[in-house]
Structure formats: structure tokens, C-alpha cells
């Protein structure tokens, strides 16, 4: 299979589906309940139109973005995704290397299989660390200290998992905690022999190395995963936890998963530097709105200087452009990176990033906007009945959507 034959991200999804057994593919691909949230994430992008401007010099394009003192080559990054080593051994490190190659951020999940120290060694300027608060305050504090010692650039606290969601595909496939790969599951996977051979050759369930230090000595991968399941979710997590982490963490800090503008204001009051507006890819609250539906309101709440990153549903270069026009600084995706790594390892992740980068350049050229950071709400079309509301919500962008005059 030639990974370069993939011309869009959905091609990578189809390639991954052929490579993975159902239990693994559905874990990546699925969402909560009826999966309407996943569909809503995509539909929300489809409700926005971009108005091109022509006769402008777009011979030199610049889609780079500045985030927390580093200029990245593209406004796309890789979302935190746990258990990636189950789809391919060392998948986390492959994603880190691909992010370094493309000069984009990679948000390493605390439920990764590689440790934060291993990932930082590969891509020190590109790996950000995403952490969950656990039921054990000592572990929470130690994770922050480990990130400090590793010289992590940005700490990202995920807060939108107070309870394990009802992910019905996982339940039907037997993917649950305590985490066990049963003989029946492996038997079902025999239609994908390359994956089975890798799974058996590497000893089965991959170790969650970030959590291994907190498990009993000699604990195997299954026992570490089960321990993680007892520590998370942590429904008692509150703004007090944010305050303690903010006090301990000296660098840029983001909160991932906030959707309500009032929560955005509270985060700013506590000294948080930015927000990843996300509904967890439709994997938590199925009835939640899409992030880009909330994005203009969030920008209005946090002001023009806070960093806003969109996560959930990003699949096209035009999506990145729409995010910027609605008030985001950049965006990240998770599933496409996992599809890529499942299909072809690091080369698959690199291909996912290449596809989006090429699409962004094409959209910028069509719009007559040579710089991604110069995009604003003036490139959005708003029907007359919606124009004023869009203008009000996008006020911090200092531009207004294009409204076309209706004729009889």
C-alpha cells in the first residue's frame, strides 16, 4: 500500500480500517451514544461558507502560526490520543517524530504508551503534555513535576471526562476495563494478520509508561492499565485543582474541553493562558454542541489575547480556515493522525499533515489571503438574517462577515 496514494484524510481512514481489527478500529472511529455529536462536529463546518477575494498577490503563502513563543509551520496539530501503541507499536513516538518533521505541535496524552520523557527526547520543541487529574493528589503533583523536569513547552489539562462515556461500539466489542485482550478478541482479529503478529510479538497490551511509576513493582501492562482505571475518571476535580496546577506549573497552561463561555472567563481569571475548545471528538457528551458553534462566544469571553485552539471534527484545510475566521489561533485533530499511524506508521502521520497543509494553501490562494494569521471574519459569508449576530460574536476579530444584499 502506497501511503502517498491517499489524497484526503478519509482515504487514510479507509486504509486504517483495512489494517485494523474491528475492536481497534472502532475504538478510534467511534463516539458516545448515538454518535450524533461526531456528526454535528462535521455538519457545523458545512454551515459556513468562505467568500473569495481575487486580483490579490498570493504568490507567496504563509500558513505559519505563533503559539507560546514558537512559530509552527502550519496551524494544524495532533490531538492527545490514548493507547495509540495498540494500533501500532511506538505510535506515540512516531507521532512525535512526524510533528517535529512538519514543525507542528503534538499533544502527548498522559494515557499514551510512550512516556512523556521519551516523547520529549524525540521532539522537545513540539511535544506538549496533556494530563488528566486523578483521584490521587500526589500523582497529580508528580505529573506536573515530571513535565517541569522534562522541560515540556506547554501543559494541557483535560477536564471533560468526569465520567466514562457510553461508547457503545467499545461495549459491543468487549473493549472495557479492566483492560483485557481475551482469546476471543484476538481470534476475531485474525483477519488482520499483520496487526496480530505485531500484537503478539510485542507482548500484547502495550504498557502505559506514564503510569508505570505509580504501580506496584513488577506490575504488567494489564495491571497498570487497570490501576489507571481506578484513578480516572476523577469526578471530584474542580477549579481548586486548576489553581494548584497553575501555581505549580511555571510555563504556558491550557485547559482542554471547556465549551461554555463562562468557564472560559473563569479560566482566564485563574491565569490560564488558553483553551482548547473541544467536545472530545464527540466521545463524551453526545448532545454537546460542536466546538465551532461555541468558538465565537468563547473568543468574546476570553478576549483577543488568549490562545484558542479548536479540537473535534477538523478534516479539511478549509476547516482550519473557518476556525481562524471564527476566532481560533489554530486547530488540532486526533483521529486522522491515528488513521495514518495505523496505515503506515510515521509516514502515515506525515501524510495526514501534508494533506491538510496542501489544502490550507489552496484555500488561502482561492480566498486571496496570503497569510493564515491575516484571516478574519470578513472572509465568512453570513446570510442577512444571521449577519448581525455573527458580527457581534466575532467582534474581537475587528472584522465582519460578508453580507450580500437581497434583491427582489
BARO-243387 format. One record per residue (C-alpha): x, z, y; residue number from 1. Coordinates in nm, 4 decimals. Example, Ala and Ser with C-alpha at 12.3 -4.5 7.8 and 13.67 -1.06 7.14 Angstrom:
+----------+----------+----------+-----+
:     east :       up :    north :  nr :
+----------+----------+----------+-----+
:   1.2300 :   0.7800 :  -0.4500 :   1 :
:   1.3670 :   0.7140 :  -0.1060 :   2 :
+----------+----------+----------+-----+
! end
This chain:
+----------+----------+----------+-----+
:     east :       up :    north :  nr :
+----------+----------+----------+-----+
:   0.0000 :   0.0000 :   0.0000 :   1 :
:   0.1435 :  -0.1060 :   0.3357 :   2 :
:   0.0532 :   0.1574 :   0.5932 :   3 :
:   0.1123 :  -0.0961 :   0.8711 :   4 :
:  -0.1927 :  -0.2860 :   0.7466 :   5 :
:  -0.4101 :  -0.0086 :   0.8933 :   6 :
:  -0.5441 :  -0.1419 :   1.2218 :   7 :
:  -0.7623 :   0.1562 :   1.3131 :   8 :
:  -0.7979 :   0.5196 :   1.2179 :   9 :
:  -1.0882 :   0.4518 :   0.9844 :  10 :
:  -0.8530 :   0.2338 :   0.7772 :  11 :
:  -0.6342 :   0.5417 :   0.7290 :  12 :
:  -0.9406 :   0.7363 :   0.6196 :  13 :
:  -1.0183 :   0.4760 :   0.3524 :  14 :
:  -0.6576 :   0.4807 :   0.2334 :  15 :
:  -0.6613 :   0.8600 :   0.2070 :  16 :
:  -0.9883 :   0.8519 :   0.0156 :  17 :
:  -0.8297 :   0.6269 :  -0.2478 :  18 :
:  -0.5292 :   0.8594 :  -0.2758 :  19 :
:  -0.7019 :   1.1979 :  -0.2948 :  20 :
:  -0.9352 :   1.3605 :  -0.5475 :  21 :
:  -1.2813 :   1.4451 :  -0.4183 :  22 :
:  -1.2093 :   1.8161 :  -0.3726 :  23 :
:  -0.9145 :   1.7413 :  -0.1440 :  24 :
:  -1.0678 :   1.4527 :   0.0498 :  25 :
:  -1.3950 :   1.6357 :   0.1132 :  26 :
:  -1.2087 :   1.9378 :   0.2482 :  27 :
:  -1.0535 :   1.7140 :   0.5141 :  28 :
:  -1.3555 :   1.4949 :   0.5741 :  29 :
:  -1.6413 :   1.7427 :   0.5639 :  30 :
:  -1.8102 :   1.9705 :   0.8137 :  31 :
:  -2.0615 :   2.2531 :   0.8271 :  32 :
:  -2.4229 :   2.2487 :   0.7081 :  33 :
:  -2.5783 :   1.9027 :   0.7593 :  34 :
:  -2.2655 :   1.7726 :   0.9371 :  35 :
:  -2.4693 :   1.6829 :   1.2443 :  36 :
:  -2.2031 :   1.8384 :   1.4650 :  37 :
:  -1.9493 :   1.5894 :   1.3336 :  38 :
:  -2.1861 :   1.3036 :   1.4075 :  39 :
:  -2.2635 :   1.4464 :   1.7520 :  40 :
:  -1.8932 :   1.4514 :   1.8369 :  41 :
:  -1.8721 :   1.0755 :   1.7869 :  42 :
:  -2.2105 :   0.9945 :   1.9396 :  43 :
:  -2.1179 :   1.1777 :   2.2595 :  44 :
:  -1.8303 :   0.9392 :   2.3249 :  45 :
:  -2.0663 :   0.6462 :   2.2730 :  46 :
:  -2.2858 :   0.7660 :   2.5587 :  47 :
:  -2.0087 :   0.6996 :   2.8110 :  48 :
:  -1.9143 :   0.3584 :   2.9478 :  49 :
:  -1.5997 :   0.2634 :   3.1363 :  50 :
:  -1.6111 :   0.0324 :   3.4384 :  51 :
:  -1.3080 :  -0.2021 :   3.4576 :  52 :
:  -1.1292 :  -0.2961 :   3.7785 :  53 :
:  -0.9444 :  -0.6270 :   3.7781 :  54 :
:  -0.6867 :  -0.8017 :   4.0005 :  55 :
:  -0.4615 :  -0.4979 :   3.9839 :  56 :
:  -0.0999 :  -0.4951 :   3.8724 :  57 :
:  -0.0970 :  -0.3374 :   3.5261 :  58 :
:   0.2247 :  -0.4968 :   3.4046 :  59 :
:   0.3917 :  -0.1560 :   3.3709 :  60 :
:   0.1868 :   0.1087 :   3.1937 :  61 :
:   0.2500 :   0.4818 :   3.1767 :  62 :
:   0.0331 :   0.6930 :   2.9471 :  63 :
:   0.2619 :   0.9947 :   2.9545 :  64 :
:   0.1285 :   1.3400 :   3.0433 :  65 :
:   0.2952 :   1.6571 :   3.1659 :  66 :
:   0.1933 :   1.9703 :   2.9749 :  67 :
:   0.3554 :   2.3074 :   3.0369 :  68 :
:   0.6798 :   2.1733 :   3.1746 :  69 :
:   0.7364 :   1.8958 :   2.9205 :  70 :
:   0.6454 :   1.5297 :   2.9642 :  71 :
:   0.4984 :   1.3824 :   2.6491 :  72 :
:   0.4869 :   1.0071 :   2.5903 :  73 :
:   0.1159 :   0.9949 :   2.5108 :  74 :
:  -0.1948 :   1.2073 :   2.5825 :  75 :
:  -0.2752 :   1.2443 :   2.2111 :  76 :
:  -0.1511 :   1.5330 :   1.9991 :  77 :
:  -0.2050 :   1.6701 :   1.6487 :  78 :
:  -0.4598 :   1.9479 :   1.5959 :  79 :
:  -0.3875 :   2.2513 :   1.3781 :  80 :
:  -0.4963 :   2.1880 :   1.0197 :  81 :
:  -0.4528 :   2.4418 :   0.7428 :  82 :
:  -0.3456 :   2.3857 :   0.3816 :  83 :
:  -0.2020 :   2.0415 :   0.4600 :  84 :
:   0.0502 :   2.0851 :   0.1790 :  85 :
:  -0.2343 :   2.0453 :  -0.0686 :  86 :
:  -0.2756 :   1.6833 :   0.0372 :  87 :
:   0.0979 :   1.6127 :   0.0225 :  88 :
:   0.3935 :   1.8498 :  -0.0219 :  89 :
:   0.5644 :   1.9316 :   0.3091 :  90 :
:   0.2801 :   1.7671 :   0.5025 :  91 :
:   0.3238 :   2.0142 :   0.7900 :  92 :
:   0.6903 :   1.9247 :   0.8288 :  93 :
:   0.6063 :   1.5548 :   0.8108 :  94 :
:   0.3568 :   1.6002 :   1.0937 :  95 :
:   0.6147 :   1.7906 :   1.2974 :  96 :
:   0.8701 :   1.5128 :   1.2462 :  97 :
:   0.6135 :   1.2457 :   1.3382 :  98 :
:   0.5228 :   1.4368 :   1.6550 :  99 :
:   0.8892 :   1.4581 :   1.7514 : 100 :
:   0.9313 :   1.0851 :   1.6848 : 101 :
:   0.6298 :   0.9992 :   1.9025 : 102 :
:   0.7071 :   1.2714 :   2.1595 : 103 :
:   0.3645 :   1.4352 :   2.1378 : 104 :
:   0.2625 :   1.7973 :   2.0661 : 105 :
:   0.1854 :   1.9210 :   1.7163 : 106 :
:  -0.0188 :   2.2413 :   1.6969 : 107 :
:   0.1024 :   2.4050 :   1.3770 : 108 :
:  -0.1730 :   2.6034 :   1.2091 : 109 :
:  -0.0972 :   2.9611 :   1.1134 : 110 :
:  -0.2657 :   2.8753 :   0.7807 : 111 :
:  -0.0129 :   2.5976 :   0.7254 : 112 :
:   0.2047 :   2.5805 :   0.4193 : 113 :
:   0.5281 :   2.5469 :   0.6154 : 114 :
:   0.6287 :   2.8476 :   0.8214 : 115 :
:   0.6411 :   2.8346 :   1.1984 : 116 :
:   1.0183 :   2.8859 :   1.1779 : 117 :
:   1.0602 :   2.5809 :   0.9514 : 118 :
:   0.8477 :   2.3608 :   1.1742 : 119 :
:   1.0216 :   2.4690 :   1.4940 : 120 :
:   1.3585 :   2.3860 :   1.3370 : 121 :
:   1.2403 :   2.0254 :   1.2975 : 122 :
:   1.0679 :   1.9769 :   1.6350 : 123 :
:   1.1486 :   2.2579 :   1.8801 : 124 :
:   1.0049 :   2.0767 :   2.1835 : 125 :
:   0.6912 :   1.9540 :   2.0101 : 126 :
:   0.5606 :   2.2313 :   1.7835 : 127 :
:   0.3085 :   2.4660 :   1.9405 : 128 :
:   0.1870 :   2.7582 :   1.7303 : 129 :
:  -0.1815 :   2.8179 :   1.6626 : 130 :
:  -0.2723 :   3.1645 :   1.5391 : 131 :
:  -0.5804 :   3.3489 :   1.4239 : 132 :
:  -0.6233 :   3.7164 :   1.4938 : 133 :
:  -0.6570 :   3.9090 :   1.1701 : 134 :
:  -0.8118 :   4.2422 :   1.0764 : 135 :
:  -0.4600 :   4.3947 :   1.0884 : 136 :
:  -0.3267 :   4.4569 :   1.4405 : 137 :
:   0.0279 :   4.4934 :   1.3088 : 138 :
:   0.0194 :   4.1422 :   1.1660 : 139 :
:  -0.1263 :   4.0043 :   1.4894 : 140 :
:   0.1561 :   4.1603 :   1.6881 : 141 :
:   0.4190 :   4.0411 :   1.4429 : 142 :
:   0.2954 :   3.6806 :   1.4535 : 143 :
:   0.3389 :   3.6842 :   1.8301 : 144 :
:   0.6890 :   3.8304 :   1.7989 : 145 :
:   0.7841 :   3.5688 :   1.5405 : 146 :
:   0.6685 :   3.2968 :   1.7789 : 147 :
:   0.8803 :   3.4514 :   2.0549 : 148 :
:   1.1889 :   3.4672 :   1.8329 : 149 :
:   1.1365 :   3.1077 :   1.7207 : 150 :
:   1.1110 :   3.0004 :   2.0871 : 151 :
:   0.7715 :   2.8387 :   2.0413 : 152 :
:   0.6797 :   2.6458 :   2.3565 : 153 :
:   0.3029 :   2.7196 :   2.3632 : 154 :
:   0.0887 :   2.9778 :   2.1816 : 155 :
:  -0.2667 :   2.8703 :   2.0962 : 156 :
:  -0.5167 :   3.1383 :   1.9917 : 157 :
:  -0.8130 :   3.0052 :   1.7922 : 158 :
:  -1.1277 :   3.2142 :   1.8425 : 159 :
:  -1.4143 :   3.0086 :   1.6984 : 160 :
:  -1.4028 :   3.1352 :   1.3386 : 161 :
:  -1.5719 :   3.4787 :   1.3434 : 162 :
:  -1.7188 :   3.3918 :   1.0026 : 163 :
:  -1.6529 :   3.1346 :   0.7335 : 164 :
:  -1.8917 :   2.8453 :   0.7890 : 165 :
:  -2.1265 :   2.6940 :   0.5351 : 166 :
:  -1.9225 :   2.3921 :   0.4326 : 167 :
:  -2.1416 :   2.2553 :   0.1596 : 168 :
:  -1.9058 :   1.9878 :   0.0335 : 169 :
:  -1.6473 :   2.2558 :  -0.0392 : 170 :
:  -1.9025 :   2.4731 :  -0.2157 : 171 :
:  -2.0198 :   2.1896 :  -0.4373 : 172 :
:  -1.6616 :   2.1025 :  -0.5257 : 173 :
:  -1.5653 :   2.4615 :  -0.6033 : 174 :
:  -1.3226 :   2.4863 :  -0.3109 : 175 :
:  -1.3629 :   2.8502 :  -0.2147 : 176 :
:  -1.1893 :   3.1874 :  -0.2013 : 177 :
:  -1.0405 :   3.3466 :  -0.3975 : 178 :
:  -0.8452 :   3.0223 :  -0.3932 : 179 :
:  -0.8064 :   2.8807 :  -0.7417 : 180 :
:  -0.7313 :   2.5338 :  -0.8742 : 181 :
:  -0.9176 :   2.5507 :  -1.2053 : 182 :
:  -0.8503 :   2.3208 :  -1.5007 : 183 :
:  -1.1900 :   2.1582 :  -1.4359 : 184 :
:  -1.0876 :   2.0702 :  -1.0809 : 185 :
:  -0.7570 :   1.9259 :  -1.1982 : 186 :
:  -0.9411 :   1.7268 :  -1.4664 : 187 :
:  -1.1688 :   1.5737 :  -1.2026 : 188 :
:  -0.8588 :   1.4727 :  -1.0102 : 189 :
:  -0.7062 :   1.2717 :  -1.2936 : 190 :
:  -0.8435 :   0.9549 :  -1.1368 : 191 :
:  -0.5740 :   1.0072 :  -0.8730 : 192 :
:  -0.2645 :   1.0492 :  -1.0933 : 193 :
:  -0.0048 :   1.0368 :  -0.8132 : 194 :
:  -0.1683 :   1.3348 :  -0.6429 : 195 :
:  -0.1995 :   1.5248 :  -0.9721 : 196 :
:   0.1673 :   1.4658 :  -1.0558 : 197 :
:   0.2756 :   1.5940 :  -0.7139 : 198 :
:   0.0461 :   1.8931 :  -0.7503 : 199 :
:   0.1862 :   1.9847 :  -1.0917 : 200 :
:   0.5470 :   1.9053 :  -1.0021 : 201 :
:   0.5398 :   2.1400 :  -0.7015 : 202 :
:   0.3847 :   2.4265 :  -0.8971 : 203 :
:   0.0189 :   2.3903 :  -0.7996 : 204 :
:  -0.1269 :   2.5669 :  -0.4986 : 205 :
:   0.1261 :   2.5488 :  -0.2121 : 206 :
:   0.2478 :   2.8712 :  -0.0568 : 207 :
:   0.1088 :   2.9753 :   0.2827 : 208 :
:   0.4521 :   3.0668 :   0.4132 : 209 :
:   0.3403 :   3.2168 :   0.7423 : 210 :
:   0.1571 :   3.4853 :   0.5462 : 211 :
:   0.4067 :   3.5378 :   0.2661 : 212 :
:   0.5964 :   3.8123 :   0.4569 : 213 :
:   0.2804 :   4.0251 :   0.4683 : 214 :
:   0.2044 :   4.0023 :   0.0958 : 215 :
:   0.3482 :   4.2248 :  -0.1770 : 216 :
:   0.6914 :   4.1279 :  -0.3065 : 217 :
:   0.6807 :   3.8525 :  -0.5691 : 218 :
:   0.3237 :   3.7540 :  -0.4790 : 219 :
:   0.2494 :   3.3994 :  -0.5877 : 220 :
:   0.0803 :   3.1320 :  -0.3750 : 221 :
:  -0.2672 :   3.2129 :  -0.5024 : 222 :
:  -0.2259 :   3.5826 :  -0.4260 : 223 :
:  -0.1005 :   3.5073 :  -0.0746 : 224 :
:  -0.3986 :   3.2772 :  -0.0139 : 225 :
:  -0.6334 :   3.5472 :  -0.1393 : 226 :
:  -0.4686 :   3.8025 :   0.0909 : 227 :
:  -0.5211 :   3.5646 :   0.3836 : 228 :
:  -0.8872 :   3.5539 :   0.2834 : 229 :
:  -0.9126 :   3.9312 :   0.3144 : 230 :
:  -0.7513 :   3.9299 :   0.6603 : 231 :
:  -0.9599 :   3.6490 :   0.8056 : 232 :
:  -1.2128 :   3.5868 :   0.9434 : 233 :
:  -1.1976 :   3.8872 :   1.1742 : 234 :
:  -1.5383 :   3.9233 :   1.3435 : 235 :
:  -1.4206 :   4.2211 :   1.5492 : 236 :
:  -1.1877 :   4.0055 :   1.7589 : 237 :
:  -1.2719 :   4.0442 :   2.1281 : 238 :
:  -1.1316 :   3.9906 :   2.4749 : 239 :
:  -0.9265 :   4.3066 :   2.4203 : 240 :
:  -0.7255 :   4.1140 :   2.1611 : 241 :
:  -0.6706 :   3.8355 :   2.4132 : 242 :
:  -0.5456 :   4.0908 :   2.6654 : 243 :
:  -0.2962 :   4.2380 :   2.4185 : 244 :
:  -0.1623 :   3.8979 :   2.3180 : 245 :
:  -0.1398 :   3.7829 :   2.6787 : 246 :
:   0.0582 :   4.0950 :   2.7639 : 247 :
:   0.2991 :   4.0419 :   2.4739 : 248 :
:   0.3393 :   3.6636 :   2.4986 : 249 :
:   0.5713 :   3.5507 :   2.7815 : 250 :
:   0.5037 :   3.1765 :   2.7703 : 251 :
:   0.2088 :   2.9398 :   2.8181 : 252 :
:  -0.1006 :   3.0503 :   2.6269 : 253 :
:  -0.4155 :   2.8570 :   2.5420 : 254 :
:  -0.7399 :   2.9588 :   2.3750 : 255 :
:  -0.8860 :   2.7090 :   2.1310 : 256 :
:  -1.2558 :   2.6945 :   2.0586 : 257 :
:  -1.4164 :   2.8056 :   2.3846 : 258 :
:  -1.7191 :   2.5960 :   2.4796 : 259 :
:  -1.9155 :   2.7991 :   2.7342 : 260 :
:  -1.8024 :   2.7737 :   3.0988 : 261 :
:  -1.8433 :   3.1497 :   3.1449 : 262 :
:  -1.5927 :   3.2051 :   2.8637 : 263 :
:  -1.3591 :   2.9678 :   3.0416 : 264 :
:  -1.3815 :   3.1822 :   3.3556 : 265 :
:  -1.3150 :   3.4970 :   3.1554 : 266 :
:  -1.0076 :   3.3358 :   3.0002 : 267 :
:  -0.8704 :   3.2455 :   3.3427 : 268 :
:  -0.9289 :   3.5999 :   3.4668 : 269 :
:  -0.7116 :   3.7247 :   3.1823 : 270 :
:  -0.4210 :   3.4989 :   3.2695 : 271 :
:  -0.4725 :   3.2353 :   3.0021 : 272 :
:  -0.3124 :   2.9051 :   3.1037 : 273 :
:  -0.5519 :   2.6627 :   2.9403 : 274 :
:  -0.8306 :   2.5945 :   2.6958 : 275 :
:  -0.8704 :   2.3631 :   2.4001 : 276 :
:  -1.2372 :   2.2693 :   2.4296 : 277 :
:  -1.3381 :   2.2335 :   2.0654 : 278 :
:  -1.6205 :   2.2838 :   1.8182 : 279 :
:  -1.3669 :   2.2980 :   1.5349 : 280 :
:  -1.4343 :   1.9369 :   1.4432 : 281 :
:  -1.7934 :   2.0198 :   1.3528 : 282 :
:  -1.6672 :   2.2582 :   1.0842 : 283 :
:  -1.8085 :   2.5847 :   1.2206 : 284 :
:  -2.1385 :   2.5845 :   1.4156 : 285 :
:  -2.3208 :   2.2666 :   1.3178 : 286 :
:  -2.5650 :   2.2990 :   1.6082 : 287 :
:  -2.2936 :   2.3263 :   1.8751 : 288 :
:  -2.2677 :   2.0576 :   2.1447 : 289 :
:  -1.9759 :   1.8177 :   2.1434 : 290 :
:  -1.6719 :   1.9233 :   2.3462 : 291 :
:  -1.7006 :   1.6325 :   2.5889 : 292 :
:  -2.0588 :   1.7342 :   2.6666 : 293 :
:  -1.9211 :   2.0667 :   2.7868 : 294 :
:  -1.5972 :   1.9358 :   2.9353 : 295 :
:  -1.7126 :   1.8661 :   3.2961 : 296 :
:  -1.8752 :   2.2085 :   3.3144 : 297 :
:  -1.5626 :   2.3710 :   3.1733 : 298 :
:  -1.3444 :   2.1943 :   3.4274 : 299 :
:  -1.5724 :   2.3109 :   3.7048 : 300 :
:  -1.5494 :   2.6673 :   3.5726 : 301 :
:  -1.1715 :   2.6898 :   3.5301 : 302 :
:  -1.0674 :   2.4901 :   3.8364 : 303 :
:  -0.8352 :   2.1919 :   3.8775 : 304 :
:  -0.5095 :   2.3638 :   3.7806 : 305 :
:  -0.5915 :   2.4982 :   3.4332 : 306 :
:  -0.4861 :   2.2825 :   3.1381 : 307 :
:  -0.7808 :   2.1444 :   2.9411 : 308 :
:  -0.7327 :   1.9703 :   2.6082 : 309 :
:  -1.0170 :   1.8187 :   2.4071 : 310 :
:  -1.0359 :   1.8537 :   2.0306 : 311 :
:  -1.3031 :   1.7232 :   1.7901 : 312 :
:  -1.4221 :   1.3680 :   1.7360 : 313 :
:  -1.1369 :   1.1745 :   1.9004 : 314 :
:  -1.0922 :   0.8474 :   1.7097 : 315 :
:  -1.0161 :   0.5736 :   1.9649 : 316 :
:  -0.7875 :   0.5140 :   2.2589 : 317 :
:  -1.0989 :   0.4753 :   2.4728 : 318 :
:  -1.1942 :   0.8307 :   2.3723 : 319 :
:  -0.8709 :   0.9577 :   2.5301 : 320 :
:  -0.9521 :   0.7669 :   2.8490 : 321 :
:  -1.3060 :   0.9091 :   2.8600 : 322 :
:  -1.1671 :   1.2599 :   2.8111 : 323 :
:  -0.9394 :   1.2168 :   3.1102 : 324 :
:  -1.2185 :   1.0754 :   3.3265 : 325 :
:  -1.4339 :   1.3774 :   3.2412 : 326 :
:  -1.1650 :   1.6255 :   3.3391 : 327 :
:  -0.9271 :   1.6726 :   3.0439 : 328 :
:  -0.5495 :   1.6646 :   3.0648 : 329 :
:  -0.5108 :   1.5342 :   2.7100 : 330 :
:  -0.6710 :   1.5442 :   2.3649 : 331 :
:  -0.5776 :   1.6170 :   2.0049 : 332 :
:  -0.7041 :   1.5103 :   1.6636 : 333 :
:  -0.6674 :   1.6604 :   1.3165 : 334 :
:  -0.8392 :   1.4519 :   1.0524 : 335 :
:  -0.6625 :   1.1219 :   1.1365 : 336 :
:  -0.3233 :   1.2891 :   1.1003 : 337 :
:  -0.4247 :   1.4297 :   0.7610 : 338 :
:  -0.5597 :   1.0916 :   0.6507 : 339 :
:  -0.2251 :   0.9424 :   0.7472 : 340 :
:  -0.0121 :   1.2015 :   0.5706 : 341 :
:  -0.2280 :   1.1773 :   0.2568 : 342 :
:  -0.1995 :   0.7994 :   0.2576 : 343 :
:   0.1709 :   0.7584 :   0.3288 : 344 :
:   0.3408 :   1.0810 :   0.4308 : 345 :
:   0.5233 :   1.0888 :   0.7649 : 346 :
:   0.4846 :   0.7117 :   0.8028 : 347 :
:   0.1067 :   0.7559 :   0.7858 : 348 :
:   0.1059 :   1.0139 :   1.0647 : 349 :
:   0.3297 :   0.7918 :   1.2738 : 350 :
:   0.0897 :   0.5020 :   1.2158 : 351 :
:  -0.2079 :   0.7105 :   1.3332 : 352 :
:  -0.0254 :   0.7939 :   1.6564 : 353 :
:   0.0871 :   0.4322 :   1.7021 : 354 :
:  -0.2689 :   0.3028 :   1.6652 : 355 :
:  -0.4060 :   0.5354 :   1.9317 : 356 :
:  -0.1157 :   0.4683 :   2.1662 : 357 :
:  -0.1725 :   0.0921 :   2.1411 : 358 :
:  -0.5441 :   0.1343 :   2.2032 : 359 :
:  -0.4844 :   0.3518 :   2.5104 : 360 :
:  -0.2580 :   0.0856 :   2.6597 : 361 :
:  -0.5167 :  -0.1839 :   2.6004 : 362 :
:  -0.7899 :   0.0232 :   2.7662 : 363 :
:  -0.5708 :   0.1132 :   3.0637 : 364 :
:  -0.4914 :  -0.2554 :   3.1123 : 365 :
:  -0.8585 :  -0.3527 :   3.0993 : 366 :
:  -0.9506 :  -0.0791 :   3.3456 : 367 :
:  -0.6861 :  -0.1834 :   3.5933 : 368 :
:  -0.5284 :   0.1622 :   3.5863 : 369 :
:  -0.1575 :   0.1574 :   3.5069 : 370 :
:  -0.1171 :   0.5371 :   3.4776 : 371 :
:  -0.3153 :   0.7598 :   3.2445 : 372 :
:  -0.2820 :   1.0541 :   3.4820 : 373 :
:  -0.4385 :   0.8444 :   3.7613 : 374 :
:  -0.7685 :   0.8133 :   3.5727 : 375 :
:  -1.0655 :   0.9933 :   3.7241 : 376 :
:  -1.4440 :   0.9918 :   3.7187 : 377 :
:  -1.4587 :   0.6750 :   3.9297 : 378 :
:  -1.3917 :   0.4742 :   3.6130 : 379 :
:  -1.7066 :   0.6099 :   3.4460 : 380 :
:  -2.0419 :   0.4390 :   3.4732 : 381 :
:  -2.3374 :   0.6687 :   3.5275 : 382 :
:  -2.6975 :   0.5383 :   3.5271 : 383 :
:  -2.8640 :   0.6142 :   3.8622 : 384 :
:  -3.0786 :   0.8974 :   3.7260 : 385 :
:  -2.7688 :   1.0738 :   3.5925 : 386 :
:  -2.5242 :   0.9928 :   3.8677 : 387 :
:  -2.5703 :   1.2981 :   4.0893 : 388 :
:  -2.5385 :   1.5449 :   3.8033 : 389 :
:  -2.2228 :   1.3713 :   3.6843 : 390 :
:  -2.0803 :   1.3735 :   4.0363 : 391 :
:  -2.1470 :   1.7449 :   4.0751 : 392 :
:  -1.9961 :   1.8346 :   3.7375 : 393 :
:  -1.6878 :   1.6188 :   3.7940 : 394 :
:  -1.6292 :   1.7442 :   4.1499 : 395 :
:  -1.2816 :   1.8885 :   4.0790 : 396 :
:  -1.1633 :   1.5371 :   3.9900 : 397 :
:  -1.2149 :   1.4289 :   4.3541 : 398 :
:  -1.3806 :   1.1032 :   4.2480 : 399 :
:  -1.7272 :   0.9941 :   4.1456 : 400 :
:  -1.8694 :   0.7835 :   3.8659 : 401 :
:  -1.9729 :   0.4301 :   3.9472 : 402 :
:  -2.3468 :   0.3945 :   4.0049 : 403 :
:  -2.4924 :   0.0458 :   4.0027 : 404 :
:  -2.7833 :  -0.0311 :   4.2334 : 405 :
:  -3.1024 :  -0.1201 :   4.0527 : 406 :
:  -3.2799 :  -0.4407 :   4.1578 : 407 :
:  -3.6417 :  -0.5321 :   4.1234 : 408 :
+----------+----------+----------+-----+
! end
